[in-house]
Amino acid sequence: MHFQTDFISLKGSFHSKNLERKVAFRLMAPPNYKDSEKHYPVLLMNDGQDFSALQLEQTLVSSYKSKALAPFIYIGVECNKDRIQEYGTASSADFKGRGSKAADYSRFIMEEFIPFLKGEFKVSHHGPDWVFCGLSLGGLSALDIAYTHASHFGKIGVFSGSFWWRKKAYVKKDLLDRSRIILDVVKKGHFTPHLKFWFQCGTEDETADRNHNGVIDAIDDTLDLIKELELKGYSYPGDITYVEIEGGKHDLPTWAAIFPEFISWAFHKK
């Protein structure tokens, strides 16, 4: 009997010493994964628990059928009740103590999970073949980890990133607003020529406008981060892609709708 396989999929868990818990993950691979001798590029994603809500099965199947895209393996890492502590910036928790386990999460990804994936699955051992993405706070985490370990990644994708994460509460009329932690992460980091960035914001991500300039904070924070990356040496447009969705919200339907465009950016054939 002949049948067609659309994809290979599995769910499992990995015990992390750094996080002291089991971390659930989902892997999805092209239909010829089993018979192929190649090692595939990887889309590593925070907030993997939102796989179904993001309609990623349909999106990935379509991607695997596209001749314009290189085949890749999707790996979604699920969070748990400690999300607001494990995600964030490894160098520092925010001024309210959130992100206190972000350094542990970074070590889990870099020292435990990626080596495990390379040992068990047909994933590329070439750092620039790896893409790391995330949603909101998970996007901040993905950027922080991938930027800090740039030799292990080639591209970074952030959907409505929580770039407001700060060392101290916002002070009115603070024009420089350097308390946002990710700005210092970029400033203190190193320029890596191969690294590429993709940022998405929606015009209705929020309503807050702390500096009263007529632009919501989510967009302001993202554009300020882009400026910081430009100062580091990355080109915009070019190394940096920014997608602003008119009417886009801070929600799963908005991110699901734009996800195919992100995948096309990440895995288009050269």
C-alpha positions in Angstrom: 0.0 0.0 0.0 1.3 3.4 -1.0 0.8 6.5 1.1 2.1 10.0 1.4 3.9 11.3 4.5 3.5 15.1 5.0 5.9 15.4 7.9 7.6 13.5 10.8 6.7 14.6 14.3 7.4 13.7 17.9 6.9 15.0 21.3 9.2 14.4 24.2 10.9 15.8 27.3 14.4 16.4 28.4 15.5 16.7 32.0 17.5 19.8 32.6 20.1 20.0 35.4 20.2 23.8 35.2 16.4 24.2 35.5 15.9 21.2 37.7 12.9 20.0 35.8 11.7 18.2 32.7 11.4 20.4 29.7 8.8 19.3 27.1 9.6 19.8 23.4 8.1 19.1 20.0 10.1 18.3 16.9 8.7 18.4 13.3 10.8 17.4 10.3 10.3 17.1 6.5 8.7 13.9 5.2 12.0 12.5 3.9 13.8 13.0 7.2 14.1 9.3 7.9 15.7 8.3 4.6 17.8 11.4 4.2 21.5 11.4 5.0 21.7 15.2 5.3 21.7 17.3 8.4 19.0 20.0 8.4 18.9 23.6 9.4 16.9 24.2 12.6 14.2 26.6 13.7 14.4 26.6 17.5 11.5 28.3 19.2 10.6 29.5 22.7 6.9 29.2 23.7 6.6 25.9 21.9 3.4 25.2 23.9 1.6 27.6 21.4 2.3 25.2 18.5 -1.4 24.5 17.8 -2.7 28.0 18.6 -0.2 29.4 16.0 -1.4 26.8 13.4 2.2 25.8 12.9 1.5 22.3 11.6 -0.3 23.7 8.6 2.4 26.4 8.2 5.3 23.9 8.4 3.6 21.5 6.0 3.2 24.2 3.4 6.8 25.2 4.0 8.0 21.7 3.4 6.2 21.6 0.1 7.6 24.9 -1.1 10.4 24.7 -3.6 11.5 28.2 -2.7 12.4 27.2 0.8 15.2 25.0 2.1 14.0 22.0 4.2 14.5 22.5 8.0 13.6 21.0 11.3 11.3 22.8 13.7 11.9 22.3 17.5 9.6 24.1 19.9 10.6 24.3 23.6 7.7 24.5 25.9 7.7 26.7 29.0 5.9 26.1 32.3 4.6 28.2 35.3 8.1 29.7 35.7 8.0 31.4 32.3 8.4 34.9 33.6 11.4 33.8 35.7 13.1 31.6 33.0 12.7 34.0 30.1 14.3 37.4 30.1 18.0 38.4 30.0 20.7 36.2 31.4 22.9 39.1 32.5 20.3 40.6 34.8 16.8 40.2 36.1 14.5 43.1 35.7 13.9 45.7 38.5 11.1 43.6 39.9 13.2 40.5 40.0 11.5 38.9 37.0 13.9 36.8 34.9 15.7 35.5 37.9 16.3 32.1 36.2 17.1 33.5 32.7 20.8 32.6 33.1 19.8 29.0 34.0 17.6 28.9 31.0 20.4 30.2 28.7 22.7 27.5 30.1 20.0 24.9 29.5 19.7 25.9 25.9 23.4 26.2 25.1 25.0 23.5 27.4 22.3 20.9 27.5 19.6 21.1 24.9 21.5 21.9 21.7 24.2 19.3 22.4 21.4 16.8 23.1 19.7 17.7 19.7 23.0 17.4 17.8 23.6 14.0 19.3 20.1 12.5 18.7 18.7 14.1 15.5 19.9 15.0 12.0 20.4 18.7 12.8 23.1 20.8 11.4 26.3 21.2 13.4 27.0 24.5 11.6 25.9 27.4 13.8 24.7 29.8 11.1 22.1 27.1 10.0 20.3 27.7 13.3 17.4 30.2 13.7 16.1 31.1 17.2 12.7 32.8 17.6 10.1 33.6 20.3 7.0 35.5 21.2 6.9 38.5 23.5 9.0 37.7 26.5 10.1 34.5 24.8 11.3 36.7 21.9 13.4 38.7 24.3 14.9 35.5 25.6 15.7 34.2 22.1 17.4 37.4 21.1 19.4 37.6 24.3 20.6 34.0 24.0 21.3 34.0 20.3 23.0 37.4 20.2 25.2 36.5 23.2 26.1 33.1 21.5 26.2 34.4 18.0 28.6 31.7 16.7 25.8 29.1 17.3 23.1 30.9 15.4 22.6 32.6 12.0 19.2 34.3 12.4 17.0 35.6 15.2 13.2 36.2 15.0 11.2 38.2 17.5 7.4 38.6 17.5 6.3 41.6 19.6 9.4 41.4 21.8 9.4 42.5 25.4 12.2 45.0 24.9 10.8 47.2 27.7 12.5 44.8 30.2 14.4 47.3 32.4 16.9 47.6 35.3 14.8 50.3 37.0 11.3 51.8 36.7 10.8 54.3 33.9 11.4 57.9 34.9 9.3 60.6 33.0 11.4 62.7 30.7 14.2 60.2 30.7 15.0 60.8 27.0 17.9 58.3 26.7 16.0 55.6 28.6 19.1 53.4 28.9 17.5 51.3 31.7 16.2 48.9 29.1 18.4 45.9 29.6 18.6 44.6 26.0 20.2 47.9 24.8 23.2 47.2 27.1 23.3 43.6 26.0 23.7 44.7 22.4 26.2 47.5 23.3 28.4 45.2 25.3 28.2 42.4 22.7 30.3 41.8 19.6 29.5 42.5 16.0 29.0 39.2 14.2 28.8 39.7 10.4 26.7 36.6 9.6 23.9 37.4 12.1 20.5 38.5 10.8 17.5 39.8 12.7 13.7 39.8 12.0 11.4 41.9 14.2 7.6 42.2 14.1 5.3 44.6 15.9 1.6 45.4 15.6 0.2 48.9 15.7 -2.2 47.7 18.3 0.3 45.7 20.3 -0.6 47.9 23.3 -1.9 51.4 24.0 0.8 52.6 26.4 2.9 55.6 25.2 5.2 56.4 28.2 7.1 59.3 26.5 3.9 60.7 24.8 5.4 60.9 21.3 2.4 59.4 19.6 4.1 56.0 19.1 3.2 53.0 21.3 6.0 51.7 23.5 6.2 48.3 21.8 7.2 50.0 18.5 9.4 52.6 20.2 11.3 49.9 22.0 11.8 47.8 18.9 13.0 50.8 16.8 15.3 51.9 19.6 16.8 48.4 19.6 17.3 48.5 15.8 19.1 51.8 16.3 21.4 50.1 18.8 22.1 47.3 16.5 22.9 49.8 13.7 25.4 51.4 16.1 27.0 48.0 16.5 27.4 47.7 12.8 24.3 45.9 11.5 22.6 47.4 8.5 18.9 48.4 8.4 17.4 47.4 6.0 19.7 44.5 5.2 20.9 42.6 8.2 17.8 43.7 10.0 14.2 43.2 8.8 11.3 45.0 10.5 7.7 44.2 9.9 5.0 46.5 11.3 1.5 45.1 11.0 -1.3 47.7 10.8 -3.9 46.6 13.3 -1.7 43.8 14.5 -2.2 42.9 18.2 -0.2 41.3 20.9 -1.8 37.9 20.4 -1.5 34.5 18.8 -3.7 35.2 15.8 -1.5 38.1 14.7 1.6 36.1 15.1 0.1 33.0 13.4 -0.8 35.2 10.4 2.7 36.6 9.9 4.6 33.3 10.7 4.7 32.1 7.1 6.4 35.3 6.1 8.9 34.9 8.9 9.7 31.3 7.7 10.1 32.5 4.2 12.7 35.1 5.4 14.5 32.5 7.6 14.7 29.6 5.1 14.6 31.0 1.6 17.0 29.3 -0.8 20.0 31.3 -1.7 
